[in-house]
């Protein structure tokens, strides 16, 4: 999978955020941090700890949303799968 496909997957996640169930401020902040971590991992000059931080945030997001926002959880899982296919 190329980064362009990952970016398309991220775009679908953003669409889910806009059209899905409303999120509280804490949930939205968590997802914004996750998006920032993903962008950092995709950057060629990423920090060494970026992958670990991303893994932690992905797990937190899935745990937080799996019962209350199943569509959002599925979108986060698709992003995690896309990152894995990139070897990240």
Backbone torsions as a table, in degrees:
resi	resn	phi	psi	omega
1	UNK	NA	136.6	179.0
2	UNK	-92.5	164.5	179.3
3	UNK	-60.9	-29.9	179.4
4	UNK	-64.0	-37.5	177.4
5	UNK	-68.4	-37.7	176.5
6	UNK	-63.2	-43.1	179.5
7	UNK	-63.4	-34.8	175.2
8	UNK	-65.1	-39.8	177.2
9	UNK	-63.5	-41.9	176.9
10	UNK	-63.1	-38.1	178.5
11	UNK	-62.5	-40.1	177.1
12	UNK	-65.5	-35.3	176.1
13	UNK	-62.9	-44.0	178.5
14	UNK	-61.9	-39.3	177.0
15	UNK	-60.7	-42.8	178.8
16	UNK	-62.3	-38.2	178.7
17	UNK	-64.0	-39.1	-178.8
18	UNK	-73.3	-37.1	-171.4
19	UNK	-104.4	-14.4	-177.3
20	UNK	-79.6	-166.9	179.6
21	UNK	-60.8	145.0	179.2
22	UNK	-61.2	148.1	178.9
23	UNK	-114.7	148.1	174.3
24	UNK	-77.5	170.9	-176.0
25	UNK	-60.5	-39.2	-179.8
26	UNK	-64.8	-42.5	179.4
27	UNK	-65.6	-44.0	179.8
28	UNK	-63.0	-40.7	178.2
29	UNK	-62.8	-41.2	178.7
30	UNK	-60.0	-43.8	-179.1
31	UNK	-70.9	-32.5	176.1
32	UNK	-66.0	-40.3	176.5
33	UNK	-64.3	-40.2	178.1
34	UNK	-61.5	-44.0	178.5
35	UNK	-62.4	-40.3	177.3
36	UNK	-63.9	-39.2	177.6
37	UNK	-64.0	-39.6	179.1
38	UNK	-64.6	-45.3	178.6
39	UNK	-60.1	-40.4	-179.2
40	UNK	-65.8	-40.1	179.8
41	UNK	-65.3	-33.0	179.9
42	UNK	-76.9	-17.4	-178.7
43	UNK	-73.5	135.2	-177.9
44	UNK	-61.6	-27.9	-179.5
45	UNK	-102.7	41.6	-176.0
46	UNK	-66.5	154.3	177.1
47	UNK	-71.9	149.8	-178.1
48	UNK	-59.1	-32.5	-178.2
49	UNK	-85.9	1.9	-174.8
50	UNK	-61.8	-41.0	-178.8
51	UNK	-64.8	-42.3	179.7
52	UNK	-63.9	-44.8	179.5
53	UNK	-61.0	-40.5	179.5
54	UNK	-64.5	-44.5	178.8
55	UNK	-59.1	-42.1	178.8
56	UNK	-63.2	-47.4	-178.3
57	UNK	-64.6	-38.1	178.2
58	UNK	-62.6	-45.3	178.9
59	UNK	-62.9	-42.9	179.2
60	UNK	-60.6	-42.8	-178.5
61	UNK	-64.3	-45.2	-180.0
62	UNK	-62.7	-45.4	179.4
63	UNK	-62.0	-39.9	-176.4
64	UNK	-69.4	-37.9	-169.8
65	UNK	-105.4	-6.6	-170.8
66	UNK	-62.0	-32.2	179.7
67	UNK	-90.8	-37.2	-173.6
68	UNK	-91.9	-27.2	-176.7
69	UNK	-136.1	72.7	-175.3
70	UNK	-61.5	-34.4	179.2
71	UNK	-68.1	-39.3	177.9
72	UNK	-66.4	-40.5	176.9
73	UNK	-60.5	-42.6	178.2
74	UNK	-62.5	-39.9	179.1
75	UNK	-65.6	-41.7	177.9
76	UNK	-63.6	-40.7	177.8
77	UNK	-63.8	-36.6	176.9
78	UNK	-64.2	-38.3	177.1
79	UNK	-64.2	-45.0	178.9
80	UNK	-60.9	-41.3	177.7
81	UNK	-63.8	-41.8	179.8
82	UNK	-63.9	-40.6	177.6
83	UNK	-64.1	-40.6	179.1
84	UNK	-63.1	-40.6	178.3
85	UNK	-65.3	-25.2	175.4
86	UNK	-82.8	-5.5	-178.2
87	UNK	83.1	20.3	-178.6
88	UNK	-102.5	NA	NA
